[in-house]
Amino acid sequence: MDKKSVSIDIYGADIICASCVNAPTAKDTHEWLQAAISRKYPNHSVSFTYIDIEKPIEEERHQAIANRILEDEFFYPLVIIDGEVVGEGYIQLQPVFLELEKHGFTNE
């Protein structure tokens, strides 16, 4: 079987987004997504990156997205899979799984 590999970036901060009351923190979302994806797609390679928008960011592309969050263009946590925004604020698994399946992921 061909293993597929994708990159998942999760942007957030230690403080819960003001518009996302009762939602998990961005770090909790990061950990939850790692666990859920590794259970559903154990035969695929996924790299996870957590980007704290309130700390210095070295990579330009990450800084550009963090700036957009800080300018209220996006809510956080913000989940991006290979450059495609798949969720912001209150993250749900179904859109994440659908995007992974577009990249050839199967749970076989």
Phi, psi and omega per residue, in radians:
M1 nan 2.433 3.092
D2 -1.331 2.116 3.076
K3 -1.447 2.297 3.079
K4 -1.707 2.636 3.115
S5 -2.314 2.346 3.088
V6 -2.370 2.876 3.101
S7 -1.994 2.243 3.114
I8 -2.048 2.109 3.094
D9 -1.855 2.288 3.092
I10 -2.086 2.076 -3.125
Y11 -1.793 2.479 3.095
G12 -3.113 -2.888 -3.134
A13 -2.588 2.929 3.136
D14 -1.156 -0.553 -3.141
I15 -1.503 2.379 3.123
I16 -1.170 2.427 3.102
C17 -0.943 2.315 -3.094
A18 -1.031 -0.524 -3.130
S19 -1.529 -0.007 -3.033
C20 -2.063 0.803 -3.125
V21 -0.996 2.412 -3.134
N22 1.254 0.070 3.073
A23 -1.521 2.720 3.091
P24 -1.178 2.806 3.087
T25 -1.188 2.887 3.117
A26 -1.106 -0.687 3.112
K27 -1.144 -0.707 3.084
D28 -1.103 -0.692 3.107
T29 -1.098 -0.746 3.109
H30 -0.995 -0.880 -3.127
E31 -1.153 -0.713 -3.139
W32 -1.105 -0.775 3.124
L33 -1.116 -0.729 3.105
Q34 -1.000 -0.824 -3.118
A35 -1.145 -0.822 -3.088
A36 -1.126 -0.746 -3.106
I37 -1.230 -0.718 -3.142
S38 -1.168 -0.529 3.072
R39 -1.256 -0.765 -3.057
K40 -1.340 -0.617 -3.077
Y41 -2.199 1.163 -3.046
P42 -1.183 -0.351 -3.075
N43 -1.694 0.301 -3.112
H44 -2.175 2.658 -3.114
S45 -1.703 2.176 3.131
V46 -2.283 2.256 3.019
S47 -1.829 2.262 -3.118
F48 -1.883 2.366 3.056
T49 -2.274 2.207 3.054
Y50 -1.766 2.206 -3.131
I51 -2.034 2.010 3.099
D52 -1.479 2.013 -3.039
I53 -1.261 -0.179 -3.127
E54 -1.753 0.039 3.129
K55 -2.016 2.819 3.114
P56 -1.006 2.391 -3.125
I57 -2.120 2.176 -3.079
E58 -1.453 -0.703 -3.053
E59 -1.358 2.229 -3.049
E60 -1.015 -0.761 -3.101
R61 -1.143 -0.640 3.085
H62 -1.181 -0.703 3.133
Q63 -1.122 -0.677 3.131
A64 -1.084 -0.741 3.114
I65 -1.201 -0.744 3.121
A66 -1.026 -0.717 3.105
N67 -1.067 -0.694 3.127
R68 -1.139 -0.616 3.077
I69 -1.189 -0.806 -3.125
L70 -1.116 -0.445 3.088
E71 -1.582 0.223 3.081
D72 1.161 0.413 3.038
E73 -1.352 -0.574 3.102
F74 -2.241 2.689 2.938
F75 -1.569 2.831 3.009
Y76 -2.138 2.690 0.064
P77 -1.161 2.542 3.083
L78 -2.003 2.241 -3.127
V79 -1.985 2.186 3.140
I80 -2.184 2.218 3.092
I81 -1.952 2.052 -3.117
D82 0.756 0.835 3.063
G83 1.523 -0.083 -3.103
E84 -1.845 2.145 3.087
V85 -1.213 2.167 -3.132
V86 -2.052 -0.107 3.105
G87 -3.094 2.584 3.064
E88 -2.586 2.563 -3.120
G89 1.375 -1.917 3.126
Y90 -1.568 1.848 -3.025
I91 -1.465 2.367 3.070
Q92 -2.052 2.599 -3.069
L93 -1.229 -0.664 -3.023
Q94 -0.961 -0.855 3.111
P95 -1.107 -0.579 3.108
V96 -1.158 -0.834 3.132
F97 -1.090 -0.710 3.121
L98 -1.068 -0.725 3.121
E99 -1.152 -0.716 3.106
L100 -1.098 -0.669 3.124
E101 -1.171 -0.535 3.034
K102 -1.094 -0.469 3.123
H103 -1.576 0.172 3.072
G104 1.609 0.148 3.128
F105 -1.248 2.390 3.014
T106 -2.345 2.749 3.134
N107 -1.727 0.564 3.096
E108 -1.521 nan nan
